[in-house]
Amino acid sequence: MAQAAVIRAQHRASQKGSDPRVATCRGKLQNKRSKLNQEINKELRLRAGAENLFKATTNRKLKETVALELSFVNSNLQLLKEQLAELNSSVELYQNDSSEPVMPMIPLGLKETKEIDFREPFKDFILEHYSEDGSQYEDSIAEFMDIRQAMRTPLRDSSGVALLFQYYNQLYFVERRFFPPDRSLGIYFEWYDSLTGVPSCQRTVAFEKACVLFNMGAVYTQIGAKQDRLTPKGLDSAVDSFLRAAGTFRYIHENFTNAPSMDLGPDMLDMLSQLMLAQARECLFEKLELQSRDRRDVDVCLDLAQEASQVADVYSKVHTLISAAPVKDYVPYSWVSLVLVKQEHYSALAHFHVAVGVLSRELEQLSDRTKDALQYLHGDSDPKTQLEIRVPQDNSERKLLGRAHLREALLRHEESQRLHRMCRELKGKAALTGMLKKSHSRALEAYTAAEEEDDFRELLDPPHVLASTKFQLSLTPPDFSQFRVEDLFRPLGPVAIFSAKHHWTAPRSVQLQRLGGGEGFGFSVRGDGPVIVAGVDQGSLADFGGMKEGDFIVSIGEQDVKWSPHEDVVKLIKDAGDTLSLKLVTPMDRNYLKQPKGGPKGSVSTSSSSSSGVSSGQPSPAGSVTGHQHKKLTWNPFRRASGQRDSKEPTYDANVILR
């Protein structure tokens, strides 16, 4: 049965966003990256051993031998890291196979992790901490391990993201069930850096969560990169994916600063968040260009110019972040080059669209709105080298301004091509090469068509195109509520109480036997899930049986009641008749024993009265109470069984009398 359950769990996990057998180019690339990670880890261990030997030995000849070995290891490490960097530069494998050249996006590879066997640590902890047989939870542990195994190879689509969310949300329960703050279970989470292959190993679930979130963001980047960006729908999907990736990296930055890893440092996460935001804005600009292709008047051209300048400005900020230590030591050089290429490319497009707009209409045809836009579009710079024209006063100035912008666009396109040629990894990117050539040719044709008589002012630079946008992009943080999961270890009880950080005594059995006179058991209860003993009457059956105020009722008879609501427990107590069998645990956290002011709410009084009182209140598991207080009655074994009430006996006006 257990084996069948495991097979079902494996099948279920494999159907929900994971397929380790898939042989796509991206899958093969990830496999190569995984092998390189293992080789790098092996060389790092060799280097650590050699360095320790070098420090420990005093033999000169041995020192020389170890130093030579260290040089070989360092050389191998350098070669392996270069191979890994080359793999991380293979961005074209993640792109959409479009018919026309498009600007490639930068996706992230996934972090790799080793398989972990949770069975023995979890079963031992269940026995030690929860006083239950761990073998009863073998299926739950196996299913959790299957989910973790499946999330190591997520599909690059929404189902793969859902699988990562499912595992992350399951970690919420697992962390609280099995990872106490004051000790270690001997479970280590080891992950390989996605960019350098260097392993990092930590005991905290926070580190595991941060790595899973990183892979979630990485999958979003791959989803965004593979969209067909020649269609509005594909561009919308790409924008959404990159904003989700950016929001995920920002979430890690803000919530997991105590779980650092090589590519989880705050500087790296800040850069990745900005990079994805830049790519989202780039896709938005492409959509604006696509939508205005058939109708592009001067005002639309000026809007496109400022949007392009905004993209260039965002990439400039990314370049500042990616070029700073320690980020630059971990990212591939091709990323830095591509960011620079895009910065120059979109700056060129900004000047190109201004020129096309200005040259498309005679001065008399320019509206006041267009002239105002030109006034605010152009920024100030060095007046000695800049053309002092913001809004042309005649057609001669209009043409001069347009040609100056076209000339600047050509220079920047040529600079982007030069940067492209200087990076060995970028040379082979056919889509990038085609896109840069296409843009350069378009600007050159426009410049040739607008060429007129020489003017000395042609040598002056055009005014700077100020960055501006009409679209505010906001990062999309992870929405964990969309992927709710059921606690695999729910039978252990409500996680708010039955968790690794709380302690209680081993379960003890209490059996109460009422005499034939119908005497009460002498205790009251409050709360639900679990129900808590609110009070024990002095000298009562419950008192003699060893029940204590604050005890948790975990079972009644053979029925587990850790999750049972208040009414069900009350009914089980009533239906028990004269013999009541309970299993109780006493919390060692004294906070549970503090009775809130106002008396117990929703309590069952089983005092020496011939009947029991039941409140209609429904308290929370924390054991909140109402303002109805009652006197504790002393159990009298000689009390008459007539059921008649003595005139001096207090009544329970807030309770229903049960017989």
N, C-alpha and C positions, 0 to 999 in steps of 0.2 A: 504493500500500500504506500509506504513512504517513497519507494523508488518511483512508483507511478505518479505520485504527486510532484516529485522533482521533475519528471519528464514533462508533465503538464505545465509546470512553471517555466521550464526552459522553452517550451514551444510558445507559451504565452508571451514571454519576454522577447523572443525572436520575432514575433509578429508585430511588436509595437515599436517600430522605429529602429531596429537593429538587424544588421545582416553582415556577419563577419566574413561571409563567403563572396560578397560582391566584388567583382574584379574590374571596377572602373579605373580610369586613369588616376582619379583622386585617391581611390583605395590603394592602388599600387604605390602611389607616392607616399601615403601614410605608412605603408609597410616598410618601405625603404627608410623612412624617417625613424621608425621604431628600431630597425636593425642598427642604424647609426647611433641611436641613443644608447643601445646596449654596448656597442663597441666603445663609445666615449666613456661610459660608466666603468668598463673593464680597465681602460687605460688610466682613468682617474684613481682607481684602487691600486694599480701598479705604481703610479707615481707617489701616492701617499705612503705605500710600504717602502719604496726606495728612499724617500725623504726621511722617514723615521730611522731607517738603517744608516743613512748618511750622518744623521745627528748623533746616533748612538755609538758608532764605531770610532775607534782611535787608530785603527790600522790604516796607514797611509795608502798602501796598495789597494785595499778594499774600498777606500774612499774614492780613489780614481776610477775603479770599476763601476761603482754605484753612480758616480757623476756622469760617466759615459752612458750608462743605462738610462739615467734621467733625461739626457739629451735626446735619446732615441724616443722615449715615451712622449716628451714634449713635442717632438717633430710629428709623431703619429697623431697626437691630439690636435695639432694645428691642421693637419690634412683632413682629419675627420670632421672638424668644425667647418672647414671650407666646403666640404662635400655637403654638410647639412645646410650651410648658408645657400649653396647653389640650389638645393631642393626647395628651400623656403622662397627662393627667387622664381620658382616655376609657377608664376601666377597664371600663365596662359592655360594651364590644365583646369583651372577653376572657372574660366570664362565661358560665356555662351558662344556656341559655334554660329555666329551671325554671318549673313551674306556680305555685309559691309564692314569695313574696319571701324572699331569703336575703341575708345580709350580704356585700357585694362584697369581693373580695380585690384586693390591689394587685399587678399584674403589671408586668414591665419590658419596654420595647421593645428591639429589637436594635440594636447598634451597626452602623453602615454603614461599608463600606470600598470603595476603588476597585479596579478590576481591575489586575493587575500582569502584565507580560510578562517571564517569566523566561528566555525562549529564548536570547537572545544572551549575557547574563551567565553563564548556566550552561554553555553550549557553549564559551565562551571559557575559563572556569575549568577545564573538563574537559581542554581541549587544553593549557593552561598548567601546571596542577597535576598532572593524572593522565597527561599525555602520551598521551591517546587522542583519537580523532576524535569531536568533540562531536556531529556529525550522526548518529552511531549511536545517540544517546540522545534524538533528537527526539520519539519516541513517548512515552518516559518523562516528558520535560518537559511534553509536551502533556497527558498524563494527570494529572500533578500540578496543572497550571493548571486543568484541568476540575474536579478535586475542589475546588480553592479557589473557583472560580466557583460551583459547586453549593452550597457551604456558606454562601454569602452569602444564600441564600434557603431556609433549612431549613424543613421542615414542622414544625408544632407538635405533634409526637408522638414516639414512641420512635425512629422511623426518622430524624427530623430530628436528634435527639440523637446517634444512631449515626453520622450523617454528620459532625457536628462532631468527634466522637471520632476518626473515621477520618482527618480532615484533621490534627487535633492530633497523633496518633501518627505520621503521615507526616512532620510537621515535625521529629520527633526525628531521623530519618535525614537530612533535607534540611539541617538546621542543622549537623550534623557533616560532611556531604559538601561543603557549598558556602560556609560562613561562617567563614573563619579569624578567630582572635582579634586578629590584628595588622593587618588591612586591611579595606577595604570593597569590595563588588562594585558599589556604586552602586545597590543595591536599597533602596527606601524603602517602609515599610509605613505607610499613612495610614488612620486610622480616625476616624470622627466620634463625638463624645460622644453617648450615647443620650439624655441628658437636656437638654443645652444646644445640641447641634449643632456645638460648637466642634471643629475638626479637630486631631488630634495626629499627628505624623509622626516615626517613628523608624526606625533602620536595624537594630535588633536583632530576632532571631527571638523573643526573650523577650517583647517587646512584642506581637508577632503572637500568640503563645501566650496571653498574658494576655487579649487581646481576644476570642480564640476561646472561651476558658473563660468569659468574661463572657457571651457570647451563649449558651453552653451553660446557664449559670445562668438567663439570661433566658427561654430556651425552657422550662425547668423551671417557672418562675413562671407562664408562660402555660398550660402543661399543668395545673398545679394549680388555676388560676383557673377553667378551663373544666369541671372535673369536676362531676358531678351530686351536690351535697352533701345531697340529700334521701334518699340511700341509703347504707347502711354501706359498700358497695364503693366508691362514689364518694368518700366521705370518707377511706377508707383510701388511695386513690390520691392524693388531694389532700395528705394528710399526708406520704406518701412523696415526692411531687414537691417540696414546700416544704422538706423536710429535705435533699433532694439539692441544691436551689438554695442553701440556707444553707451546706451543706458545700462547694459549689463556690466561693462567695464567700470563705469562710474559707481555702480552699486558695490562692486567688489572693493573699489578704492575707499568707499565711505564706511563699509561694514566689516572688512576683513584685514585691517591694518596689522593685527596681531598674528596673522598667518602668512608671513612673507614667503615668497618663493622667487626664483630668479626672474621670472617674467610676471610676477605679481607685485613688484615694488610699486610704490605710489607714482614715481616718475614714469615708469613704463605704462601703467594703467592710464595715467593722464594723457600720455601721448596717443595710446590706442583709442581712447575715447574721442580725442580731437580728430584723429585720422578718420575714424568712421563717420564723424559728423561732417568732415570735409567731403567725404565720398558721397554722403547723402545729399549735400548741397550741390555737388557736381552733377548728380543724377537729376536733381530738380532743374538745374540749368539746361541739361540736355532735353528735358521734357518741354521747357519753355521754347527752346529752339525748334523742337519737333512740331509743337502745336502752332507756331507762328510761321512755319515754312511757306505756306501758300499766301499769307497776308502779313506782310511785314513793312509797315509804314515807318516814318522817321521816329515816332514816339516809341514804337515797339523796339526799334533798333537801340534807342538810348536806354530803354529798360534792360535789354539784353546786355548792353555794355556794362551797366552798373552791377548786374547779377554776375557777369563773368569776372569783373574786378573783385567782387565779394568772394568768389571761389578762389581766385588767386591769393587774396588776403588771408583766407583761412588756411590754405596750403603753406603760406609763408609762416604762419604761427606753428603749423605742424613741423615744418623744417627746423624751426628754432628748438622745439622740444625733442625732435628725433636726433638732432646733432649734439645735444648736451649729454655730458656724462651723468649717470652710467648707461643711459639708454643706447647711445651710439656703439657701445661695446657689445651689444647683444643683437641688434637688428641687422639684417643683411644690408650690405652696401647698396644693393639694387633698389631697396626701398627708399633710401635717402636720395638716390639719383632720380627715381621716378617722381618723388614729391617735388624735387626741383624742376623737372621737366614739366610737370603739370602747372606749377606756379608760373613759369614763363609762358606756357601754352595758353592759359586762360587770361593772362595779362595781355597777350597778343590778341586774343579774341575780343577783349574789351575795346582795344583801340580799333580793331577791324569793324566792329558793329557801330561805333561812333562815326567812323569814316563813311560807311555805307549809308547811314542815316543822313548825315550832313550833305553828302553828294547826291542823294536821291531827289532832292527838291531844290528849286530856286529859292532865293532868299525871300521873295515876295510870297511864296507858298508856305513859309514857316509860320505857324501860329504863335501867339503870345505864350501859350503853354509850353511849346517846344523851346522857345527862346529862354524861358525861365528854367526849363530843365537843363539846357546847355550851361546856364549860368551856375547852377548848383552842382552840375556833373563834373566840371573841371576844377581841379584843386591847384593850389599854389605850390611852386617849387622855385628853383634857382632862376631868377629873371634874366640872368646873363646868357643862359643856354636854352631858355624856353620861349616858345612862340607866345607873344603877348596878345593872344586872341582867345577870348572865352566865348563871346557871342559875336559872330561875324556881322559887320556893318554893311557889307556889300557882297556881291557874288564872287568877287576876286578873293576876298578874305575867306569866304565860305569854301572855295575850292582849295585854297592854300591850307586851311585848317584840316580839310578832309584828307589831302595828300600827306600832310604831316602825320596824321594818325595812321594812315596806311603804311607809310615808311616805318613808323615805330612798330607796327604789327609785323612787318616783314623781318625787322631786326630781331624781335623777340621770338618769332617762329624759327629763325636761323639759330638763335641761341638754344632753344629747346632741342633742336636737332643735334647741335653740337654736344650738349649734355647727354643726349641719348647715345651718340656714337662713342663717348668716352667711357661708358659703362659696359663692360664685356657681357654681363648677364642680360642687359636690355637690348643688345644688338640683335639677338635672335627672336625678339618679340615681334612677329609679323604684323599683328594688329596695331601695335603701337607705331611701328614704322609707317604703315599705311595711313594711319590717322594723322601723323605729323606731316607727311608729304602732302596729303590732301588739303590740309589747312594752309600749308605754305603756298601751294599752287593757287588756291583760291585768292589769297591775299595778293600774290604776285600778279594775277590776271587783273584784279581790280586796280592795282597801282599802275599797271601798264595802260589800262584804259583811261585813267584819270591824268596821265602824264601830259604836261603842257610845257610852255616856255620856261626856261630856267629862272629861278628867283633865288636871290641870296638867302632869303628867309627859309628856303627849303631845308637848310642845314640845321635849323633850330628844332629842338624837341617839341612835340605837342604837349599841351597841358596834361597833367596827370588825371586819370579817370578815377574819381572817388568811388570807393566800394560802398555799395548800398543794396539793400534787398527789401522787397515787399512781403517776404515770406519768413516768418519766424519758425524755426525748427526746434522742437523740444525733444530731449532724449526720452526714450521709452524704457523705464526700469522693468525688471522681471515681475510678472504678475503671477505669483505662486498660487493664488486662489483659483486660477483657471484649471489647475491640474491637481485636484484634491485626491488624496490617497487614503486608504484605510490602514490603520496601524496593524502591522503584521503580528505584533505581540500584544494585541488587545486583551487576551485572556489574563494577562498579568494584572489587569486592573487599570483604572483611570490614571493616565500618565502624570497628571498634576500631583498625585499623591504617591502612587507606586512607581517611583523613579529611582535612579541611581543615587541621587543626592540625599534622599530621605532614608531614614533607618527606622526599623521597627523590630519587635521581638518575633521569634518564630511563632507560627500559629499554634494556639492551644485550644483544646476542646473543652467546652463547658456544657454540662447536662443538668438542666433544672427540672425537678419533679415536684409538681404542686400536690398538696394533700387533697383529699376528697372534698374539702370544704370550699373549693373554688378560690383560694387565695391567689393574689397576684404574684408575679415573679419579682417585682421590686426594682425595675429599672425603666428608664425612659430613653428614647432615641431621637435623633435629629438628623437632618441632611439626607442626601441620597447620592449614590454612586461615589464612595461607599457610604452606607448609613453608619453614624457614629453614636456610641453610647453617651447620651447627654447627662445622665445622672443615675446613681445607684443608691437606693434607700438603705440607710443603716440598719443592719440586722435582718435584711430581707434575704430571700433565696438567692438573688443575684449577688448580694454581698458575700454570703457564705460560699457561693460557687466561684468566687474569685473575679467577678467582673469589675472593671474599673471605668470610671468616667474618662472619656476620650478614646476608649477602645474602638477599633474598626471591626464591624461584623463582616467577615469575608465569606461565610457560608452558614446556611440554616439547614440542618439535616444533611442531605446529600447535594443540595443545590447551592452553587456558587452565586453569591449576591454582591460581588465587588462592584458590578455595574448596575445593580438593580435600583429602580427608583423607590422613593419613600413608601408609596402606597403598596408596592409588591411586598416589601419587607414586612410592613404592618400586617398584610394579609397572611403571610407565612407564619408570623408569630401567633396570630389568632387561630389559624388552622392547626397549630401544633398541639392543641388540647392541653392536657396536664403535663406532658413531657416535651420539653424544648431542648433540642440539641444545637449548640452554636459552635462556630469556630471563630476565634477572635485573635487579633494582633494588637499589641500596644505600641503606639508610635513612641520612638525615643526622642523625637523632636518635640520639645516641651511646648512649642507654640500650639500644637494640636490640642493640648490639654487645658488651655486657657479658655474658660467659659465666658463668652461675651456677655456684656451686661444686658439684663432684661429677661433672663431665663431662656430655656430652650424653645425654639420654634419648631413646629411640625413634629412634636414629640409624641411618643407612645408611652404612657405611664402605666406601668405594671406593678403598682404599689399594692399594699395590703388590702385595699378595697377589693370586694368580690368581683369587680369588673375593671376593665382597662379603658383609659381615655385615649382617643385618637384625634389629633389636630388635623384640620383640613389644609394647613399651610404646606408649601412646597419649597423647602430651603435649598440652597446651593451646597455643593460638596464641601465648601469651606465651613459650613455649620453656622449660618447666620441664625439669629434668634429674634423672637417677638418680645413684646413687653409683658406678656402674661406670665407672672410668676406663681408658683404653687409651693405649699409647704410639703416637705418630705414627711411621709407617714411611716411610723415604725410598724414593722410586720409583727402581728400577734398570732401565734399558732393556735390560740384558744378562742379565736373570734368565732362567733356563731356563723353558720353557713346559710342563714336565712336569706341573705341578700338584702335585708332591710338596712336602711341607712340610719345611723345614729344622728340625732339632731345637731350634735356638736361637730360632726364630721364635715370638713370643707367640701364644697361642690366644685366641679370643673365646668364652669359655665361656658368656657371656650372650647370644650371638647364634646365629642359624641360618646355616649356611654355604650360600651360593648359588653355582652354577656356570653 
